[in-house]
Amino acid sequence: MRPTTVMALGFLAIILTGAVLLALPVSARSGEATPFLDALFTATSATCVTGLIRVGTATHWSSFGQAVILLLIQIGGLGFMTLASIASFLTHRTITLRERMVMSAGLNLTDNAGIVRLTRRVLYGTFAFEAAGAVILSCRFIPQFGFFKGISMGVFHSVSAFCNAGFDLLGTPDAPFLSLVDYVGDPLVNLTIMALIVIGGLGFFVWGDIWDKRSFRHFRLHTKLVLVTTAALLLLGFGLTLLFEWNNPRTLGALSGPEKVLAAAFQSVTLRTAGYNTIDQAALGGPAQAVSCLLMLIGGSPGSTAGGIKTVAAAVLLLSAASALRGRITVSAFGRTITPRSIMNAVTMLIVGVVVSLSGACAIAYIEDAPLHQCLFEAVSAFGTVGLTMGLTPSLHTPSCLILIVLMYLGRVGVLTLGVSVLMRHREPPKLQYPEGNVMVG
C-alpha cells in the first residue's frame, strides 16, 4: 500500500478502536453503555482534532472515557506513526524506509530527507509546549478545582489546545457545552490557550525551519508564506470581529473595552481550527458568521495539527490571482517561483473544500429542515476540523451525524491524501502528450 493509504486506513482504524472503547459502560459516568453513534462521533471528533460533540465531555464521560478522548486527541494531532516512532527511539531500532515514507506522509512532507530528525523535534517540541501550557493553566485551575483535579484539567486543556482539538472539561449538568465562556475576561487562560493554538497550527516543518535559520530572510518559502498568511488572517479575524460584534449585546456588547479586545482576539485565533469559544457562536451576526466560515475553511498550516484547505493554499491562490491581474504567466513570492503543481493542488483544495462543505450543509439542511446558514457553519466547522458550533450538532439525526463524521475525516486526512490513496493506486506515466490549446477565461 502507498504511504498515503496506510495513513488514511490508520486513522480509520484508530477512530473505530476509540469508538468501541467509548461505547463501553466503563467510559460513561452513568456506568451504562453509550450509544455507538455518539461514541463514533466523539472518537472521530477527537482523532480528527475537531471538537464537535453530541454529549458533554465533562458530564457524560468518566475518567476512563476522558483519558481515551485525550489519547485520541494526541494521536490525531501528531499522527499515529509519529507517536509509534517513540518505541523505535527508545529501543534504538532502525526505522525502515517504508516507516519513513509513512511518517513523511503523516507530516505532509514531499520527501524523506531528515524525517527522523524532524520527528524527534516534533515529539520534543510537542511535549515541551504541552507541559508548559499545562503548568500555566494549572495555576488557574488548582485554586478553583483543587490540586489533583486542577493539574488534570491543565494537562487536558493544554493538549487539546495545542492539538487544535477544542475539547474541554468545563461543562456542567446545566450547561454541558460551556467551553471557556466563564473565562472570557481571564488573560492567563486566554493568552495561554491562544499561544498553544497558534504554535500547534503553524506546522512542524515551520518549527524546524525557525529553529535552524532563526532569521526571516533565510527561511524557506513555505515558512515565509505560513508566517505572513497566519499573521494576516489573525489580524483580519480580529479586526472584523471587533467591527461587526462591538455593539452586539449577546457577544461583545456586554463586555468591557479590554474584554472586547481579548474576546475578539480569541475568536480570531480559535477559528484557526481550535474549537474553543469564549462567546456564543449562535449569537454572532450575519457578517461575523460569514467571516467565521471563511477563516474556518482556510484553517491552519500544512503539516500541523490543524485542518482546512490550509494557509499556504490560500496564499498561493491569492498570489495566482494577483499575477493574473497583472498579466503575468508565472506566480512568485519572496524571490521564488511557485511551481504549477503547487498551484494545481491549491485550486483542488479550494474547489473540493467548498463543494464538500456546501454539499454537506445542503444535505443536513434538507434532513433537519434547519436554516442553511446554521448547517453551513456546522459543515465548514467539521471539514476544517474546527469544532465551533451554533448549537445544532447535539440535536442532529443519524444521517446528519454521519455526514459530519465523513467531513471531519476528510478534513483531517486531507482530500489530496485521500485522493492519492484511492484514485491513483495504479498510476502510470503518460504515454503521450497533447499539443497545447488556448481557451477563453473571463
N, C-alpha and C positions, 0 to 999 in steps of 0.2 A: 504493500500500500504506500501511496505517496505520504510524505510527512503531513501535508495538509489534511489528508483523510484520517490519519492517526489522531491528529488534534481534534478534528470535528467529532469523531467517534468517541474519543477520550472524554470530552466534555459531556457528551450524551450519556456515557456510562456513569460518570460522576453524578449527574443530575438524577438518574434513575436510582442509584445507590442511596443518595441523600433522601430521595422521596420515600424509599422503603423504610429508612431509619426514622424519618419524621412521622411516618404513619403508625409507628409502634406506640402502644399505650404509655411506655415509659417516657416518651418525648413530650407528652401533654401534661399540664398541671392537674387536670381532672383525673388522670390515670386511665382515660378511655382512648381508644384508637381514633386518630384524626382521619377524616375523610381523605381518600387518596388524592382527590383533585386539589384540595388545599395543601396537602403535603407536597405534591408535584409542583404546584405553583410556587410555593415557598422555596423548594430546593432549586428550581430554575432561577428564581429571582436572586437567590444567594450565590449560586455558582456563576451566573451571568452578571454578578455585582450590579444589580439593578435597584432593588429596594421596594418594588411594588409588593404589597402584601394584602392578603384577604382576611387574616386574623392577626390580632395584636401580638407582636413578638414578646413583649414583657408579660402580657396577661394570659396568653394561650399556652406558650411553650414552657416546659420545665427546664431546670438547669441543664439536663442532658440534651434536650432539644435545642436550647440556645447554644450549647457547645458545638452541636452538629452544624448549626447555621454558621457559627463563627469559622469553623473549619472549612465549610464550603466557600465562604467569602474569601478566605485566604488562598485556597486552591484556585478559585476562579480569578482572583486578582493577579496572581503570579503565574498561573498556568501549572498544570499537573506535572509536566516534565521538569519545570524549574524546581519545584519542591522535591520531586523524586531524585534530582541530582544531589540532594543533601547526603543521601546514603552513599553515593559514589564518592563524594568528597571525604566523608568520614572514614570510609574503608580504603581510600586511596585506589579505588578501582578505576581503570582506564575507561573513559566514556567512548562508546563506539561511534562510528561515523553516522549510522542511522539515528542514534540518540541525539547527536549534534544537529542533524538536519531537523528533527522534530523540535528540539529546543529553539532553533532558529525560526522555525515556522511559528512557534508559540510567542516569540518576541517580535514577530513581524519583520525579520531581517532577511535580506536577499542572499546572503552567503554565510558560510560557517566560520569565517576567519575571526578568531578571537572570541568565539561564542562561550567557551568555558570560562575565560577570564571575566567576560561581561556577566555571565550568570552568577559568578561569585560576588561581583559587585552588586548585582541586583539583590541577592539574598542579604548581604551585609547591610546595604543601604536601606532595604525594606524594614528589616528588624530594628535597625537603629532609629529610623524615623518613627516607627510604630511605638517603640519603647519610650522615646522622648515624648511623644504625644500622650501616651498612657500616663506617664508621670505627671505631666502638666494637668491633664484632665482629672486625675485622681485628687489633686489638690483642691479642686472644686467639689468633687463628688463625695469625698470622705467625710467632710463635715455634715453633709446632707444625708448620706445613706449609711454611715458607719465605715469602719476601716476595711473590712474584707469585701463588703459589697461595693464600696467606693472604688477599690482597686479593680475589681472585676468589671465595673461599669467603665472605668477609664480604659482598660485594655480593650473591651468590646468596641467602644465607640472610636478608639484610635485606629484599630484595624479596619473597622467599617468605613471610616472617613478616608484613610489612606488608599484603600482599595476602591473608593468611589462607590460603595455599596448602598449607604443610606439607611441601613437597619439601625434601630435604636431600642433601648430598654427603658424608655421614659414614659411609656403609656400607662394608664390607669384603667380600672374596670369601667369608669365612667367616660374616659377618653382614651381608647386603646391606640389611636393613631395620632398621638400628641406631637411626636418628634421633638424639635428643640424650641417650640413656641414659648415655653416658660423662660428661656434663656435669650430672648430677643435683644435684651439690653446688656447682656453679660459679655464684656470684651474678652475675658480669658477664654471662655468656651468658644465664642465666635471666631476669634482670630486663630486659635489652635486648630479648630476643625477646618477653617478656610485654608490654612497653610498646608495641612495634610492633604486636602483635596487637590490643591494646585500642584504640589510636588508629585503626588501619585498620578496625576493626569498629564504630566509633561512627557513621560515616556522614558523607559530605561536606557535607551540609546543616548538620549539627551543628557542624562546624568553622567554617563561615561565621557561624553564629549566635553561637558563643562569641567569635569574633574581633570581631564587630560590637558585641555587647552587653556582654560581659565582666562580667556580673552575673547570678546565677541568677534573681533576681527579675524581670529584664527579658527572660529567654529566652522563646522561643516554647514553646507547649505541647508540640510534638513534641520539642524539645530536652530539656525537663524530664523527659518520660517516658523518653526514651532514657537519660539520665544516671542517673536514680533506678533504673530497671529493671536497667540494666547493673551498677550497684554492688550491688544486692540479689542478683542472680544470681551475681556473682563471690563475694560473701560466703557465699551458700548453698552453692555448689560447694566452696569452701574448707573450710567447717566440716564438711560431711557427708563429704568425702573424709578429713579427719583422723579423724572419728568412726569411720567404717567400716573404714578401712585402717590405723589406727595400729599394730595388732599383727599385720598380715598380713606374714609373713616374705618373701613374694615381691614385695611392693611397698614400703610404707613401713616395715615392721617391721625391716628390716635397716639402716636409716639412723639417723644421729644425730638428736637433737632438732631442731637448726636445719635439717638437711637434710630432715627430715619436713615442716616448715613450708614450706620452699621448694618441695619437690616437690608438696605439696598445693595451694599457690597456683598453681604452673604448670599442674597438672592442671585446675584450675577455669578458668584463662584459656584453655587450649588447646581446651577444649570450646566456646568461642565460635566455632567453625568453623575453627580454625587447623590442627590435624592433627599438630603436633609432639608428641612424648611423651618424658618422662624416666623413666617407669615402665612396666612391661609391662602392656598393656591386657588381655591374655588372663588375667593373674593376678588381676584385680580380683574381689572378692567379689560376690555377687548384688546386695546393696543398692547398692553403688557402681556396678555396671553399670546398674542402673535409673536412678540419678541421672544418669549419663553420657548415657543415651539421652534423658532428658527435656531436659537442657541442650543437647544437640546438636540436638534437634528445634526448640527455640526459636531457637538460632543467634544471629546478630548483629543489627545495626540496619538499617532501610531505607536504601537509597541508599549502602550501604557495600560493602566487598569481601567481606562475609560472606554466608552463606546461611541456611537455616532459615525458620521461619514469621515470624521477626523479633521483637525485644524489644517493640516498640510493640504488635504484635498480642497478645502475651501480657499486656501491661499492660492493654489495652482489655478483654480477656476477663475478667481478674480484677476490674477496676472494674465491669464489667457484672454479674458475679456478686454483688459486694458491694452494688450498687444494688438488684438484685432481692431480696436477702435483707432489705434494709431497706424494701422496699415502694415503692421509687421507680420512676418510669417514664422517667426520664432518667439519663444517665451523665455524670458531671462529674469534673474533676480540675484542681487548681490554679486554681480560679475560672473554668473554661471548660467548656462543654458539648460533649461528643464527639458528632459527627454520626452519625445512623443508618447512613449509608453506610460510615463507618469501622468501625462495629460489625459490619456485614454482611461486610466484607472480612476482618476478624479471624476471624470464625466460619468463613468459607470457607477461609482459610489453614489453620486448625486441622484442620478436617474433611478437607480434601484431603491435608494433610501426613500425618495419622495413617493415612488409608485407603491412600494410595500407599505409604508406608513399610511398613505391615503387610502389604499385598498383595505387595510385592516380597520381603519376608522370607519369607512363606509359600511363594512360588514358588521361591525359592532353596533353602529347606529341603526342598521336595519334589524338586527336581532333584538336589541334592547329598547328600540323606539325612544332613543335618547338624543339630545341635541348633538349635532355633528361636531361643534367646537369642543365639547367635553370629550367626545370619543377620539377626536384628533389629538387632543392633549395627552390622553392615556396611551394612544398608539405610538406617538412620537416619543413619549417618555419610555415606553417599553423598548422600541427599536434603538434608541440612543442609550439604553441601559442607565437611565437617569433615576427613575423611581419616584419622581414627583407625581402627585395625583390631585385631581379635583374632587376626590371622594367617590368616584364611580366604580373603581375596581372591586371593593369588597362586596358589592351587590350584583356583580355580573353573573350571568348564567354560564353553564358549562361551555357551550360553543365559543362565547366571547373570551372566556378564560384561556381556552386552548389557542385562540388567535394571539393573545398576548404572550403566551408561552413560546409560540413559534417566533414572534417578533423579538422577544428577549434573546432567544437562542441565536437568531440571525445577527442581532446587533453585537453579541459578544464574540461569536466565532468569526464573524465578518463575511460579507457577501462575496468578496473576492476569494477568500479562502474556501468557502463552501462551493463556489462556482468551479474553482480549480479542481477540488477533490471529486466533484460529481460529474461535471461536464467535460473535463479534459483528461479522463482516465486513459484514453487511447490516442492521445495527441500525437500526430505525425508531422514532420516538417513538410511545408507546402511543396508540391511538385512543380508548380508553375506560378508565375507572377503576371497579373493582368496589367495592361497599359493604364496609365493614369487618365482620369476623366474629370472634367470640371462640372460642378453643379452650382446653381444659383441659390445662395442662402441669404435671407434678409431682404 
